[in-house]
Amino acid sequence: MLGAKGLGGGLRVELLTDFPERLEPGVMLWVEGESEPRALRTIEWGGRAPVFFLDGITDRSAAESVLGRYLEAAAQALPAGSYYWHQLVGLSVTDASAGLLGELVEVFRAGENEVYRVEGAGGETLIPALRDVVKSIDLEAGTMLVNYQPEEVR
């Protein structure tokens, strides 16, 4: 959550979902660090970031107390070839020509794209999450196959 808005408990939120259409009034959201979900009362979609109003957060001080935390929605079935970030962390990443790169330790956004941070014996590798780079993901086997040839820095 990015910041509080107004005096009524509004929360400016950075959306990290590829499916914002599932965020509608009544959906249950978990605030990072809390054990019980909160209902999404309403959303204001205008402006740079949407503003969420959650049950139990009714004033500015309550909103400020949860700033910097993540909001999570219940897992849903995703379209084939889509994954939640937490499903990818821990996968063993192998390059088709260079061999084992290491373990995927983080997924983050860089602009409009996702990037996979892999750590291994050769150090850190940042891999763009693009269809022509990521060849296969097998969650059951715990593996990801990539074809990534980064350009040399000159």
DOTI-649806 format. One record per atom (N, C-alpha, C, CB): x, z, y; atom name; residue in three letters. Coordinates in Angstrom, 2 decimals. Glycine has a CB too. Layout:
<sites>
[[X Z Y] CA Ala]
...
</sites>
This chain:
<sites>
[[0.84 0.00 -1.16] N Met]
[[0.00 0.00 0.00] CA Met]
[[0.89 0.00 1.23] C Met]
[[-0.96 1.20 -0.01] CB Met]
[[0.52 -0.84 2.18] N Leu]
[[1.38 -1.09 3.33] CA Leu]
[[1.17 -0.14 4.49] C Leu]
[[1.17 -2.47 3.79] CB Leu]
[[-0.07 0.24 4.75] N Gly]
[[-0.34 1.08 5.91] CA Gly]
[[-1.80 1.46 5.99] C Gly]
[[0.08 0.38 7.17] CB Gly]
[[-2.07 2.43 6.83] N Ala]
[[-3.45 2.86 7.06] CA Ala]
[[-4.05 2.00 8.18] C Ala]
[[-3.53 4.38 7.43] CB Ala]
[[-5.38 1.81 8.13] N Lys]
[[-6.06 1.08 9.19] CA Lys]
[[-7.23 1.93 9.68] C Lys]
[[-6.54 -0.32 8.70] CB Lys]
[[-7.22 2.21 10.94] N Gly]
[[-8.32 2.94 11.54] CA Gly]
[[-8.38 4.40 11.11] C Gly]
[[-9.61 2.27 11.21] CB Gly]
[[-9.51 5.03 11.40] N Leu]
[[-9.69 6.45 11.11] CA Leu]
[[-10.50 6.70 9.86] C Leu]
[[-10.34 7.13 12.28] CB Leu]
[[-11.07 5.63 9.26] N Gly]
[[-11.99 5.78 8.14] CA Gly]
[[-11.38 5.66 6.76] C Gly]
[[-13.03 4.80 8.25] CB Gly]
[[-10.05 5.74 6.62] N Gly]
[[-9.43 5.72 5.30] CA Gly]
[[-9.08 4.33 4.78] C Gly]
[[-10.32 6.38 4.33] CB Gly]
[[-9.07 3.34 5.66] N Gly]
[[-8.72 1.99 5.23] CA Gly]
[[-7.25 1.88 4.86] C Gly]
[[-9.05 0.99 6.32] CB Gly]
[[-6.95 1.09 3.84] N Leu]
[[-5.59 0.88 3.35] CA Leu]
[[-5.24 -0.60 3.38] C Leu]
[[-5.42 1.44 1.92] CB Leu]
[[-4.22 -0.95 4.16] N Arg]
[[-3.72 -2.33 4.14] CA Arg]
[[-2.93 -2.49 2.85] C Arg]
[[-2.83 -2.66 5.40] CB Arg]
[[-3.24 -3.56 2.11] N Val]
[[-2.68 -3.74 0.77] CA Val]
[[-2.00 -5.10 0.65] C Val]
[[-3.79 -3.60 -0.30] CB Val]
[[-0.81 -5.10 0.05] N Glu]
[[-0.15 -6.36 -0.31] CA Glu]
[[-0.61 -6.71 -1.72] C Glu]
[[1.43 -6.24 -0.23] CB Glu]
[[-1.26 -7.87 -1.85] N Leu]
[[-1.76 -8.27 -3.17] CA Leu]
[[-0.62 -8.83 -4.02] C Leu]
[[-2.88 -9.32 -3.03] CB Leu]
[[-0.46 -8.29 -5.21] N Leu]
[[0.55 -8.77 -6.16] CA Leu]
[[-0.10 -9.44 -7.36] C Leu]
[[1.44 -7.61 -6.61] CB Leu]
[[-1.40 -9.60 -7.32] N Thr]
[[-2.12 -10.21 -8.43] CA Thr]
[[-2.26 -11.71 -8.22] C Thr]
[[-3.50 -9.57 -8.59] CB Thr]
[[-2.30 -12.43 -9.32] N Asp]
[[-2.60 -13.85 -9.27] CA Asp]
[[-4.10 -14.09 -9.37] C Asp]
[[-1.87 -14.60 -10.39] CB Asp]
[[-4.88 -13.00 -9.51] N Phe]
[[-6.32 -13.11 -9.70] CA Phe]
[[-7.07 -12.20 -8.73] C Phe]
[[-6.70 -12.76 -11.15] CB Phe]
[[-6.97 -12.46 -7.42] N Pro]
[[-7.64 -11.59 -6.44] CA Pro]
[[-9.16 -11.62 -6.54] C Pro]
[[-7.23 -11.99 -5.04] CB Pro]
[[-9.71 -12.62 -7.20] N Glu]
[[-11.16 -12.72 -7.33] CA Glu]
[[-11.75 -11.57 -8.15] C Glu]
[[-11.53 -14.05 -7.97] CB Glu]
[[-10.94 -10.90 -8.93] N Arg]
[[-11.45 -9.78 -9.72] CA Arg]
[[-11.56 -8.50 -8.89] C Arg]
[[-10.55 -9.53 -10.93] CB Arg]
[[-11.03 -8.51 -7.67] N Leu]
[[-11.10 -7.35 -6.80] CA Leu]
[[-12.37 -7.44 -5.96] C Leu]
[[-9.84 -7.26 -5.89] CB Leu]
[[-13.37 -6.72 -6.39] N Glu]
[[-14.65 -6.72 -5.70] CA Glu]
[[-15.18 -5.29 -5.68] C Glu]
[[-15.67 -7.68 -6.39] CB Glu]
[[-16.08 -4.98 -4.76] N Pro]
[[-16.62 -3.62 -4.70] CA Pro]
[[-17.12 -3.15 -6.07] C Pro]
[[-17.75 -3.54 -3.67] CB Pro]
[[-16.77 -1.92 -6.39] N Gly]
[[-17.18 -1.33 -7.66] CA Gly]
[[-16.08 -1.31 -8.70] C Gly]
[[-18.35 -2.06 -8.20] CB Gly]
[[-15.07 -2.18 -8.57] N Val]
[[-13.98 -2.20 -9.54] CA Val]
[[-13.21 -0.88 -9.43] C Val]
[[-13.04 -3.43 -9.31] CB Val]
[[-12.73 -0.40 -10.57] N Met]
[[-11.97 0.85 -10.60] CA Met]
[[-10.48 0.53 -10.46] C Met]
[[-12.25 1.63 -11.92] CB Met]
[[-9.82 1.26 -9.57] N Leu]
[[-8.39 1.08 -9.32] CA Leu]
[[-7.67 2.41 -9.48] C Leu]
[[-8.14 0.48 -7.91] CB Leu]
[[-6.48 2.37 -10.05] N Trp]
[[-5.66 3.57 -10.20] CA Trp]
[[-4.62 3.57 -9.10] C Trp]
[[-4.99 3.63 -11.61] CB Trp]
[[-4.51 4.69 -8.40] N Val]
[[-3.44 4.89 -7.42] CA Val]
[[-2.25 5.43 -8.19] C Val]
[[-3.88 5.85 -6.25] CB Val]
[[-1.10 4.82 -8.02] N Glu]
[[0.12 5.26 -8.71] CA Glu]
[[0.29 6.77 -8.56] C Glu]
[[1.36 4.52 -8.15] CB Glu]
[[0.50 7.46 -9.68] N Gly]
[[0.71 8.89 -9.68] CA Gly]
[[-0.56 9.71 -9.86] C Gly]
[[1.37 9.28 -8.43] CB Gly]
[[-1.72 9.07 -9.85] N Glu]
[[-2.98 9.78 -10.05] CA Glu]
[[-3.50 9.50 -11.45] C Glu]
[[-4.03 9.38 -8.98] CB Glu]
[[-4.18 10.48 -12.05] N Ser]
[[-4.65 10.33 -13.42] CA Ser]
[[-6.05 9.72 -13.51] C Ser]
[[-4.64 11.66 -14.11] CB Ser]
[[-6.82 9.79 -12.45] N Glu]
[[-8.19 9.27 -12.46] CA Glu]
[[-8.31 8.07 -11.53] C Glu]
[[-9.19 10.36 -12.05] CB Glu]
[[-9.05 7.05 -11.94] N Pro]
[[-9.22 5.88 -11.07] CA Pro]
[[-10.17 6.18 -9.91] C Pro]
[[-9.75 4.68 -11.88] CB Pro]
[[-10.13 5.33 -8.91] N Arg]
[[-11.02 5.41 -7.75] CA Arg]
[[-11.77 4.09 -7.66] C Arg]
[[-10.22 5.71 -6.42] CB Arg]
[[-13.03 4.16 -7.28] N Ala]
[[-13.83 2.95 -7.11] CA Ala]
[[-13.48 2.29 -5.78] C Ala]
[[-15.36 3.27 -7.18] CB Ala]
[[-13.39 0.99 -5.79] N Leu]
[[-13.20 0.21 -4.57] CA Leu]
[[-14.56 0.09 -3.90] C Leu]
[[-12.56 -1.21 -4.87] CB Leu]
[[-14.73 0.74 -2.74] N Arg]
[[-16.03 0.72 -2.05] CA Arg]
[[-16.28 -0.60 -1.35] C Arg]
[[-16.11 1.86 -1.04] CB Arg]
[[-15.30 -1.06 -0.61] N Thr]
[[-15.44 -2.31 0.14] CA Thr]
[[-14.07 -2.88 0.47] C Thr]
[[-16.25 -2.09 1.44] CB Thr]
[[-14.05 -4.15 0.83] N Ile]
[[-12.80 -4.85 1.18] CA Ile]
[[-13.05 -5.62 2.47] C Ile]
[[-12.33 -5.82 0.04] CB Ile]
[[-12.07 -5.59 3.37] N Glu]
[[-12.05 -6.47 4.54] CA Glu]
[[-10.96 -7.50 4.28] C Glu]
[[-11.79 -5.66 5.88] CB Glu]
[[-11.34 -8.78 4.14] N Trp]
[[-10.39 -9.82 3.78] CA Trp]
[[-9.70 -10.47 4.98] C Trp]
[[-11.08 -10.87 2.99] CB Trp]
[[-10.17 -10.26 6.19] N Gly]
[[-9.55 -10.90 7.35] CA Gly]
[[-8.20 -10.30 7.68] C Gly]
[[-10.46 -10.78 8.56] CB Gly]
[[-7.40 -11.03 8.44] N Gly]
[[-6.10 -10.52 8.86] CA Gly]
[[-4.99 -10.85 7.88] C Gly]
[[-6.17 -9.03 9.03] CB Gly]
[[-3.80 -10.31 8.19] N Arg]
[[-2.60 -10.60 7.40] CA Arg]
[[-2.67 -10.01 5.99] C Arg]
[[-1.38 -10.08 8.11] CB Arg]
[[-3.25 -8.82 5.87] N Ala]
[[-3.35 -8.15 4.57] CA Ala]
[[-4.77 -7.61 4.43] C Ala]
[[-2.29 -7.00 4.43] CB Ala]
[[-5.36 -7.72 3.23] N Pro]
[[-6.70 -7.15 3.05] CA Pro]
[[-6.68 -5.64 3.23] C Pro]
[[-7.26 -7.51 1.67] CB Pro]
[[-7.82 -5.09 3.60] N Val]
[[-7.96 -3.65 3.78] CA Val]
[[-8.94 -3.15 2.73] C Val]
[[-8.44 -3.29 5.23] CB Val]
[[-8.50 -2.20 1.91] N Phe]
[[-9.33 -1.61 0.86] CA Phe]
[[-9.82 -0.25 1.31] C Phe]
[[-8.53 -1.50 -0.48] CB Phe]
[[-11.05 0.06 0.93] N Phe]
[[-11.62 1.38 1.14] CA Phe]
[[-11.97 1.94 -0.24] C Phe]
[[-12.89 1.34 2.08] CB Phe]
[[-11.31 3.04 -0.62] N Leu]
[[-11.46 3.63 -1.95] CA Leu]
[[-12.24 4.94 -1.88] C Leu]
[[-10.08 3.86 -2.60] CB Leu]
[[-12.99 5.22 -2.94] N Asp]
[[-13.67 6.52 -3.04] CA Asp]
[[-12.65 7.64 -2.88] C Asp]
[[-14.42 6.66 -4.39] CB Asp]
[[-13.03 8.67 -2.14] N Gly]
[[-12.18 9.84 -1.99] CA Gly]
[[-11.13 9.72 -0.91] C Gly]
[[-11.52 10.14 -3.27] CB Gly]
[[-10.97 8.54 -0.33] N Ile]
[[-10.02 8.36 0.78] CA Ile]
[[-10.88 7.98 1.98] C Ile]
[[-8.90 7.25 0.46] CB Ile]
[[-11.23 8.99 2.75] N Thr]
[[-12.24 8.79 3.80] CA Thr]
[[-11.74 9.01 5.21] C Thr]
[[-13.39 9.69 3.56] CB Thr]
[[-10.45 9.35 5.36] N Asp]
[[-9.91 9.48 6.72] CA Asp]
[[-8.46 9.00 6.73] C Asp]
[[-10.01 10.96 7.21] CB Asp]
[[-7.91 8.90 7.93] N Arg]
[[-6.57 8.35 8.08] CA Arg]
[[-5.51 9.19 7.36] C Arg]
[[-6.23 8.25 9.56] CB Arg]
[[-5.61 10.52 7.43] N Ser]
[[-4.58 11.34 6.79] CA Ser]
[[-4.61 11.16 5.27] C Ser]
[[-4.78 12.83 7.15] CB Ser]
[[-5.79 11.01 4.68] N Ala]
[[-5.88 10.76 3.23] CA Ala]
[[-5.27 9.40 2.90] C Ala]
[[-7.35 10.82 2.75] CB Ala]
[[-5.50 8.40 3.76] N Ala]
[[-4.92 7.07 3.54] CA Ala]
[[-3.40 7.14 3.64] C Ala]
[[-5.48 6.06 4.56] CB Ala]
[[-2.90 7.85 4.64] N Glu]
[[-1.45 7.95 4.81] CA Glu]
[[-0.78 8.68 3.65] C Glu]
[[-1.12 8.66 6.12] CB Glu]
[[-1.51 9.54 2.97] N Ser]
[[-0.92 10.30 1.85] CA Ser]
[[-0.64 9.43 0.63] C Ser]
[[-1.84 11.44 1.46] CB Ser]
[[-1.21 8.24 0.55] N Val]
[[-0.98 7.37 -0.61] CA Val]
[[-0.18 6.11 -0.26] C Val]
[[-2.31 6.97 -1.22] CB Val]
[[0.30 6.02 0.97] N Leu]
[[1.07 4.84 1.38] CA Leu]
[[2.33 4.71 0.54] C Leu]
[[1.44 4.92 2.87] CB Leu]
[[2.72 3.47 0.26] N Gly]
[[3.92 3.20 -0.53] CA Gly]
[[3.68 3.21 -2.03] C Gly]
[[4.95 4.20 -0.20] CB Gly]
[[2.51 3.58 -2.46] N Arg]
[[2.19 3.59 -3.89] CA Arg]
[[1.55 2.26 -4.29] C Arg]
[[1.24 4.78 -4.24] CB Arg]
[[1.57 1.99 -5.58] N Tyr]
[[0.91 0.81 -6.12] CA Tyr]
[[-0.53 1.14 -6.48] C Tyr]
[[1.67 0.27 -7.34] CB Tyr]
[[-1.38 0.14 -6.41] N Leu]
[[-2.73 0.20 -6.95] CA Leu]
[[-2.74 -0.66 -8.19] C Leu]
[[-3.82 -0.27 -5.91] CB Leu]
[[-3.40 -0.19 -9.24] N Glu]
[[-3.48 -0.98 -10.47] CA Glu]
[[-4.92 -1.11 -10.90] C Glu]
[[-2.63 -0.34 -11.59] CB Glu]
[[-5.27 -2.31 -11.33] N Ala]
[[-6.59 -2.58 -11.91] CA Ala]
[[-6.45 -2.56 -13.42] C Ala]
[[-7.17 -3.94 -11.41] CB Ala]
[[-7.55 -2.38 -14.11] N Ala]
[[-7.53 -2.40 -15.57] CA Ala]
[[-7.05 -3.77 -16.05] C Ala]
[[-8.94 -2.08 -16.15] CB Ala]
[[-6.30 -3.74 -17.14] N Ala]
[[-5.82 -4.99 -17.72] CA Ala]
[[-7.00 -5.81 -18.21] C Ala]
[[-4.83 -4.71 -18.88] CB Ala]
[[-6.91 -7.10 -18.00] N Gln]
[[-7.93 -8.03 -18.47] CA Gln]
[[-7.25 -9.13 -19.25] C Gln]
[[-8.76 -8.60 -17.29] CB Gln]
[[-8.05 -9.87 -19.99] N Ala]
[[-7.50 -11.02 -20.71] CA Ala]
[[-7.02 -12.03 -19.68] C Ala]
[[-8.56 -11.65 -21.68] CB Ala]
[[-5.82 -12.51 -19.85] N Leu]
[[-5.25 -13.49 -18.94] CA Leu]
[[-5.33 -14.88 -19.56] C Leu]
[[-3.79 -13.14 -18.58] CB Leu]
[[-5.31 -15.91 -18.73] N Pro]
[[-5.24 -17.26 -19.28] CA Pro]
[[-3.97 -17.43 -20.11] C Pro]
[[-5.30 -18.31 -18.15] CB Pro]
[[-4.01 -18.32 -21.08] N Ala]
[[-2.84 -18.59 -21.91] CA Ala]
[[-1.65 -18.94 -21.03] C Ala]
[[-3.12 -19.74 -22.91] CB Ala]
[[-0.49 -18.37 -21.35] N Gly]
[[0.71 -18.65 -20.59] CA Gly]
[[0.89 -17.75 -19.38] C Gly]
[[0.71 -20.06 -20.15] CB Gly]
[[-0.02 -16.79 -19.17] N Ser]
[[0.10 -15.83 -18.07] CA Ser]
[[0.40 -14.47 -18.65] C Ser]
[[-1.19 -15.80 -17.20] CB Ser]
[[1.18 -13.68 -17.91] N Tyr]
[[1.60 -12.37 -18.39] CA Tyr]
[[1.58 -11.37 -17.25] C Tyr]
[[3.00 -12.44 -19.03] CB Tyr]
[[1.35 -10.11 -17.60] N Tyr]
[[1.55 -9.05 -16.64] CA Tyr]
[[3.04 -8.76 -16.56] C Tyr]
[[0.74 -7.78 -17.03] CB Tyr]
[[3.50 -8.38 -15.38] N Trp]
[[4.93 -8.12 -15.20] CA Trp]
[[5.44 -7.10 -16.20] C Trp]
[[5.20 -7.64 -13.78] CB Trp]
[[4.68 -6.03 -16.42] N His]
[[5.16 -4.97 -17.32] CA His]
[[5.35 -5.47 -18.75] C His]
[[4.19 -3.79 -17.30] CB His]
[[4.66 -6.55 -19.13] N Gln]
[[4.83 -7.11 -20.48] CA Gln]
[[6.18 -7.80 -20.63] C Gln]
[[3.70 -8.10 -20.79] CB Gln]
[[6.74 -8.27 -19.52] N Leu]
[[7.98 -9.05 -19.57] CA Leu]
[[9.23 -8.18 -19.52] C Leu]
[[8.01 -10.04 -18.44] CB Leu]
[[9.12 -7.04 -18.84] N Val]
[[10.29 -6.16 -18.72] CA Val]
[[10.68 -5.68 -20.12] C Val]
[[9.98 -4.93 -17.79] CB Val]
[[11.97 -5.84 -20.43] N Gly]
[[12.50 -5.45 -21.73] CA Gly]
[[12.73 -6.62 -22.68] C Gly]
[[11.57 -4.47 -22.37] CB Gly]
[[12.23 -7.82 -22.32] N Leu]
[[12.44 -8.97 -23.19] CA Leu]
[[13.93 -9.34 -23.22] C Leu]
[[11.60 -10.17 -22.71] CB Leu]
[[14.37 -9.82 -24.36] N Ser]
[[15.71 -10.35 -24.53] CA Ser]
[[15.67 -11.80 -24.06] C Ser]
[[16.20 -10.22 -26.02] CB Ser]
[[16.53 -12.15 -23.10] N Val]
[[16.51 -13.48 -22.50] CA Val]
[[17.70 -14.30 -22.98] C Val]
[[16.50 -13.39 -20.95] CB Val]
[[17.40 -15.47 -23.52] N Thr]
[[18.43 -16.38 -24.02] CA Thr]
[[18.31 -17.71 -23.30] C Thr]
[[18.30 -16.57 -25.55] CB Thr]
[[19.45 -18.24 -22.90] N Asp]
[[19.51 -19.57 -22.29] CA Asp]
[[19.76 -20.58 -23.40] C Asp]
[[20.61 -19.65 -21.19] CB Asp]
[[19.07 -21.72 -23.34] N Ala]
[[19.17 -22.73 -24.39] CA Ala]
[[20.60 -23.22 -24.59] C Ala]
[[18.28 -23.91 -24.06] CB Ala]
[[21.41 -23.26 -23.53] N Ser]
[[22.78 -23.76 -23.69] CA Ser]
[[23.85 -22.66 -23.57] C Ser]
[[23.05 -24.83 -22.67] CB Ser]
[[23.58 -21.60 -22.83] N Ala]
[[24.59 -20.56 -22.61] CA Ala]
[[24.48 -19.37 -23.55] C Ala]
[[24.50 -20.08 -21.20] CB Ala]
[[23.39 -19.28 -24.30] N Gly]
[[23.23 -18.16 -25.24] CA Gly]
[[22.57 -16.96 -24.58] C Gly]
[[24.57 -17.76 -25.81] CB Gly]
[[22.81 -15.79 -25.15] N Leu]
[[22.17 -14.57 -24.70] CA Leu]
[[22.60 -14.22 -23.28] C Leu]
[[22.48 -13.42 -25.64] CB Leu]
[[21.62 -14.05 -22.39] N Leu]
[[21.90 -13.64 -21.01] CA Leu]
[[21.78 -12.13 -20.84] C Leu]
[[20.96 -14.36 -20.05] CB Leu]
[[20.86 -11.52 -21.61] N Gly]
[[20.67 -10.08 -21.51] CA Gly]
[[19.21 -9.70 -21.55] C Gly]
[[21.30 -9.55 -20.24] CB Gly]
[[18.90 -8.57 -20.92] N Glu]
[[17.55 -8.02 -20.93] CA Glu]
[[16.89 -8.19 -19.57] C Glu]
[[17.57 -6.53 -21.32] CB Glu]
[[15.63 -8.60 -19.59] N Leu]
[[14.86 -8.72 -18.35] CA Leu]
[[14.54 -7.30 -17.88] C Leu]
[[13.54 -9.58 -18.56] CB Leu]
[[15.05 -6.92 -16.71] N Val]
[[14.90 -5.55 -16.23] CA Val]
[[13.95 -5.42 -15.04] C Val]
[[16.24 -5.00 -15.85] CB Val]
[[13.63 -6.53 -14.40] N Glu]
[[12.76 -6.45 -13.22] CA Glu]
[[12.13 -7.80 -12.95] C Glu]
[[13.54 -5.95 -11.99] CB Glu]
[[10.89 -7.76 -12.47] N Val]
[[10.20 -8.95 -11.97] CA Val]
[[9.84 -8.65 -10.52] C Val]
[[8.92 -9.31 -12.85] CB Val]
[[10.12 -9.59 -9.63] N Phe]
[[9.76 -9.38 -8.22] CA Phe]
[[9.38 -10.72 -7.59] C Phe]
[[10.92 -8.72 -7.44] CB Phe]
[[8.77 -10.63 -6.43] N Arg]
[[8.40 -11.83 -5.69] CA Arg]
[[9.46 -12.14 -4.66] C Arg]
[[7.02 -11.66 -5.02] CB Arg]
[[9.74 -13.43 -4.51] N Ala]
[[10.60 -13.94 -3.45] CA Ala]
[[9.80 -15.07 -2.82] C Ala]
[[12.03 -14.43 -3.99] CB Ala]
[[9.17 -14.80 -1.70] N Gly]
[[8.26 -15.77 -1.11] CA Gly]
[[7.03 -15.90 -1.99] C Gly]
[[8.94 -17.14 -0.92] CB Gly]
[[6.69 -17.10 -2.37] N Glu]
[[5.51 -17.35 -3.20] CA Glu]
[[5.82 -17.35 -4.69] C Glu]
[[4.90 -18.66 -2.82] CB Glu]
[[7.10 -17.21 -5.05] N Asn]
[[7.49 -17.31 -6.45] CA Asn]
[[7.93 -15.97 -7.03] C Asn]
[[8.60 -18.31 -6.62] CB Asn]
[[7.82 -15.85 -8.33] N Glu]
[[8.33 -14.69 -9.03] CA Glu]
[[9.75 -14.98 -9.51] C Glu]
[[7.42 -14.30 -10.22] CB Glu]
[[10.54 -13.92 -9.60] N Val]
[[11.93 -14.04 -10.05] CA Val]
[[12.15 -12.98 -11.12] C Val]
[[12.94 -13.86 -8.86] CB Val]
[[12.85 -13.35 -12.18] N Tyr]
[[13.20 -12.43 -13.25] CA Tyr]
[[14.64 -12.00 -13.06] C Tyr]
[[12.97 -13.07 -14.65] CB Tyr]
[[14.88 -10.69 -13.02] N Arg]
[[16.25 -10.17 -12.92] CA Arg]
[[16.68 -9.74 -14.32] C Arg]
[[16.35 -8.96 -11.91] CB Arg]
[[17.74 -10.38 -14.80] N Val]
[[18.25 -10.15 -16.14] CA Val]
[[19.63 -9.52 -16.03] C Val]
[[18.30 -11.48 -16.97] CB Val]
[[19.86 -8.46 -16.80] N Glu]
[[21.18 -7.83 -16.84] CA Glu]
[[21.75 -7.95 -18.24] C Glu]
[[21.10 -6.34 -16.40] CB Glu]
[[23.02 -8.33 -18.31] N Gly]
[[23.66 -8.48 -19.60] CA Gly]
[[25.16 -8.34 -19.48] C Gly]
[[23.32 -9.81 -20.22] CB Gly]
[[25.86 -8.68 -20.54] N Ala]
[[27.32 -8.56 -20.57] CA Ala]
[[27.98 -9.38 -19.47] C Ala]
[[27.86 -8.99 -21.93] CB Ala]
[[27.37 -10.48 -19.09] N Gly]
[[27.92 -11.35 -18.05] CA Gly]
[[27.51 -10.95 -16.65] C Gly]
[[27.51 -12.76 -18.29] CB Gly]
[[26.81 -9.83 -16.52] N Gly]
[[26.37 -9.38 -15.20] CA Gly]
[[24.89 -9.65 -14.98] C Gly]
[[27.19 -10.05 -14.11] CB Gly]
[[24.53 -9.76 -13.73] N Glu]
[[23.14 -9.98 -13.34] CA Glu]
[[22.86 -11.47 -13.16] C Glu]
[[22.82 -9.22 -12.05] CB Glu]
[[21.70 -11.90 -13.65] N Thr]
[[21.25 -13.28 -13.48] CA Thr]
[[19.84 -13.24 -12.91] C Thr]
[[21.30 -14.08 -14.82] CB Thr]
[[19.60 -14.00 -11.86] N Leu]
[[18.27 -14.13 -11.28] CA Leu]
[[17.70 -15.47 -11.70] C Leu]
[[18.30 -13.99 -9.72] CB Leu]
[[16.55 -15.42 -12.36] N Ile]
[[15.95 -16.62 -12.93] CA Ile]
[[14.60 -16.87 -12.28] C Ile]
[[15.80 -16.49 -14.47] CB Ile]
[[14.39 -18.04 -11.70] N Pro]
[[13.08 -18.33 -11.12] CA Pro]
[[12.03 -18.50 -12.22] C Pro]
[[13.14 -19.60 -10.24] CB Pro]
[[10.86 -17.95 -12.00] N Ala]
[[9.78 -18.03 -13.00] CA Ala]
[[9.04 -19.36 -12.81] C Ala]
[[8.79 -16.82 -12.86] CB Ala]
[[9.68 -20.42 -13.23] N Leu]
[[9.13 -21.77 -13.11] CA Leu]
[[8.94 -22.38 -14.49] C Leu]
[[10.04 -22.67 -12.23] CB Leu]
[[7.91 -23.20 -14.64] N Arg]
[[7.62 -23.80 -15.94] CA Arg]
[[8.78 -24.64 -16.48] C Arg]
[[6.38 -24.67 -15.84] CB Arg]
[[9.52 -25.32 -15.60] N Asp]
[[10.61 -26.15 -16.10] CA Asp]
[[11.86 -25.31 -16.41] C Asp]
[[10.96 -27.23 -15.09] CB Asp]
[[11.87 -24.03 -16.08] N Val]
[[12.99 -23.15 -16.38] CA Val]
[[12.67 -22.26 -17.59] C Val]
[[13.34 -22.27 -15.16] CB Val]
[[11.50 -21.63 -17.58] N Val]
[[11.11 -20.74 -18.68] CA Val]
[[10.44 -21.59 -19.76] C Val]
[[10.14 -19.60 -18.17] CB Val]
[[11.12 -21.73 -20.88] N Lys]
[[10.64 -22.62 -21.94] CA Lys]
[[9.66 -21.93 -22.88] C Lys]
[[11.80 -23.15 -22.74] CB Lys]
[[9.88 -20.65 -23.18] N Ser]
[[8.95 -19.95 -24.06] CA Ser]
[[9.08 -18.45 -23.88] C Ser]
[[9.20 -20.32 -25.53] CB Ser]
[[7.95 -17.77 -24.11] N Ile]
[[7.90 -16.31 -24.10] CA Ile]
[[7.18 -15.89 -25.37] C Ile]
[[7.18 -15.76 -22.80] CB Ile]
[[7.79 -15.00 -26.12] N Asp]
[[7.19 -14.47 -27.34] CA Asp]
[[7.18 -12.95 -27.23] C Asp]
[[7.97 -14.95 -28.63] CB Asp]
[[6.03 -12.41 -26.81] N Leu]
[[5.93 -10.97 -26.61] CA Leu]
[[6.13 -10.19 -27.91] C Leu]
[[4.59 -10.61 -26.01] CB Leu]
[[5.58 -10.72 -29.00] N Glu]
[[5.72 -10.02 -30.29] CA Glu]
[[7.18 -9.94 -30.73] C Glu]
[[4.89 -10.72 -31.36] CB Glu]
[[7.93 -11.00 -30.54] N Ala]
[[9.34 -11.01 -30.91] CA Ala]
[[10.23 -10.38 -29.83] C Ala]
[[9.80 -12.44 -31.19] CB Ala]
[[9.67 -10.19 -28.63] N Gly]
[[10.43 -9.59 -27.54] CA Gly]
[[11.46 -10.53 -26.95] C Gly]
[[11.10 -8.35 -28.01] CB Gly]
[[11.14 -11.84 -26.91] N Thr]
[[12.13 -12.82 -26.46] CA Thr]
[[11.58 -13.77 -25.40] C Thr]
[[12.64 -13.62 -27.64] CB Thr]
[[12.51 -14.27 -24.60] N Met]
[[12.22 -15.32 -23.62] CA Met]
[[13.35 -16.34 -23.73] C Met]
[[12.10 -14.75 -22.15] CB Met]
[[12.98 -17.61 -23.81] N Leu]
[[13.95 -18.70 -23.85] CA Leu]
[[13.88 -19.44 -22.53] C Leu]
[[13.68 -19.67 -25.06] CB Leu]
[[15.04 -19.62 -21.88] N Val]
[[15.09 -20.32 -20.60] CA Val]
[[16.09 -21.46 -20.67] C Val]
[[15.47 -19.36 -19.46] CB Val]
[[15.95 -22.38 -19.77] N Asn]
[[16.91 -23.45 -19.59] CA Asn]
[[17.27 -23.42 -18.11] C Asn]
[[16.33 -24.86 -20.04] CB Asn]
[[18.27 -22.62 -17.80] N Tyr]
[[18.60 -22.36 -16.40] CA Tyr]
[[20.06 -22.66 -16.14] C Tyr]
[[18.29 -20.91 -16.03] CB Tyr]
[[20.30 -23.63 -15.30] N Gln]
[[21.65 -24.01 -14.91] CA Gln]
[[21.77 -23.83 -13.40] C Gln]
[[21.97 -25.49 -15.34] CB Gln]
[[22.12 -22.62 -12.94] N Pro]
[[22.21 -22.42 -11.49] CA Pro]
[[23.31 -23.28 -10.88] C Pro]
[[22.46 -20.93 -11.16] CB Pro]
[[23.03 -23.73 -9.67] N Glu]
[[24.04 -24.52 -8.98] CA Glu]
[[25.17 -23.59 -8.56] C Glu]
[[23.44 -25.26 -7.75] CB Glu]
[[26.38 -24.11 -8.60] N Glu]
[[27.52 -23.31 -8.20] CA Glu]
[[27.50 -23.13 -6.69] C Glu]
[[28.86 -23.96 -8.66] CB Glu]
[[27.86 -21.94 -6.26] N Val]
[[27.94 -21.67 -4.82] CA Val]
[[29.27 -22.17 -4.33] C Val]
[[27.76 -20.15 -4.52] CB Val]
[[29.24 -22.93 -3.26] N Arg]
[[30.49 -23.50 -2.74] CA Arg]
[[30.84 -22.87 -1.42] C Arg]
[[30.38 -25.03 -2.57] CB Arg]
</sites>
